[in-house]
Amino acid sequence: MTRWFAPGRINLVGEHTDYNDGFVLPMALPMGCSAEVRAADSGWTVVSRQEADPVTVEATGLADRVDVPGWASYVLGALWLLHDDGVDVPPLRIEVDSDVPTGAGLSSSAALVCSVAGALDDHLGLGLGPDGLLDLSRRVENDAVGAPTGGMDQLASLRGEAGHALFCDMRDLTSRPVPFDPASSGLVLLVADTRAPHRHSDGEYGARRSGCERAAGLLGVRALRDVTTDDLDDALARLDDEELRRYVRHVVTEDDRVLSVVRLLDEGRLPDVGPALTASHASMRDDFRITVPEVDTAVEALLDAGALGARMTGGGFGGCVIGLVPERDAGAAGDAVRAAFADAGFGEPDVFTAAAEAGARPA
């Protein structure tokens, strides 16, 4: 029997920059998913403690797979792909257990996929190594599940380090740890899960991605990452479509915010990153237009309660908000978010603190 754990993640700054070949700054969370792999008599059986029924299928490749519940495809996807890669995968039983809330923008899916990939690599002696695990976990989400993720979630889940965020260049998938220890500065990273339903998110994500790609084509660049802040005014003047101009402005300025935050963290100036977080939220709200009333309300409540900076984290249209808050004010800030939600008639949010933890590992 082999058991692995992989964490969920929070993205500190850098939203919708990943598929534009840009920069992101996520961190791994304490919460995550464990995957336990053991030999079986026949077939492949997957079990989740969050689901009522196990799923058993015969060994096969991706093209010949049978229909399974959505959650099971995240587990079986690795087996289907390994089979197609020529690995002789024996009968197995895989049990998974996750405490990452689904739909919160904390990457419960990457935690699931990376824990399974790590456990299978270990159990079968595949020797995939860090790059191989990243490739397999990305292919599970992209090819087996059909989720057009850019790789940030898997990078953070696999490569996270305790006390550090992970600065990732999404063009070449390189990364390096950056110090992120709010407690050392008398701060906490407060997370408010708004529990807001994701409204029309699938089509909206696709529209923004295709819009960014269209803008890059019109500007004659490989991706919007190649437009710098110095180039921005000229780039915007060359676009006739106001929607595309908004998308370009968000991506270019968001990439710049990531680089600025990384510089500040490298210099030990964590409290100074607050304004960049707040500016990121304003850009997502006004230019990229991916926020909803619940997340805007949470951000405003945190700022009014003394947060140095606050923003929505994740792809948008719901999910979580983060705030960099003085430790002495954390309780009051959480109460302020709950009160603002009650006043607005929203459901009660889940408020908690988070610290940067290690990435996927044997458990």
Stockholm file with secondary structure:
# STOCKHOLM 1.0

chainA/1-363         MTRWFAPGRINLVGEHTDYNDGFVLPMALPMGCSAEVRAADSGWTVVSRQEADPVTVEATGLADRVDVPGWASYVLGALWLLHDDGVDVPPLRIEVDSDVPTGAGLSSSAALVCSVAGALDDHLGLGLGPDGLLDLSRRVENDAVGAPTGGMDQLASLRGEAGHALFCDMRDLTSRPVPFDPASSGLVLLVADTRAPHRHSDGEYGARRSGCERAAGLLGVRALRDVTTDDLDDALARLDDEELRRYVRHVVTEDDRVLSVVRLLDEGRLPDVGPALTASHASMRDDFRITVPEVDTAVEALLDAGALGARMTGGGFGGCVIGLVPERDAGAAGDAVRAAFADAGFGEPDVFTAAAEAGARPA
#=GR chainA/1-363 SS CEEEEEEEEEEEECCSCGGGTCEEEEEEEEEEEEEEEEECSSSEEEEETTSSSCEEECSCCSTTCCCCCHHHHHHHHHHHHHHHTTCCCCCEEEEEEECSCTTSSSCHHHHHHHHHHHHHHHHHTCCCHHHHHHHHHHHIIIIIICCCCCSHHHHHHHHCBTTEEEEEETTTTEEEEEECCGGGGTEEEEEEECCCCCCSHHHHHHHHHHHHHHHHHHHTCSSGGGCCTTTHHHHHHTCCCHHHHHHHHHHHHHHHHHHHHHHHHHTTCGGGGHHHHHHHHHHIIIIICCCCHHHHHHHHHHHHTTCSEEEEESSSSSSEEEEEEEGGGHHHHHHHHHHHHHHHTCCCCEEEEECCCCCSEEC
#=GC SS_cons         CEEEEEEEEEEEECCSCGGGTCEEEEEEEEEEEEEEEEECSSSEEEEETTSSSCEEECSCCSTTCCCCCHHHHHHHHHHHHHHHTTCCCCCEEEEEEECSCTTSSSCHHHHHHHHHHHHHHHHHTCCCHHHHHHHHHHHIIIIIICCCCCSHHHHHHHHCBTTEEEEEETTTTEEEEEECCGGGGTEEEEEEECCCCCCSHHHHHHHHHHHHHHHHHHHTCSSGGGCCTTTHHHHHHTCCCHHHHHHHHHHHHHHHHHHHHHHHHHTTCGGGGHHHHHHHHHHIIIIICCCCHHHHHHHHHHHHTTCSEEEEESSSSSSEEEEEEEGGGHHHHHHHHHHHHHHHTCCCCEEEEECCCCCSEEC
//
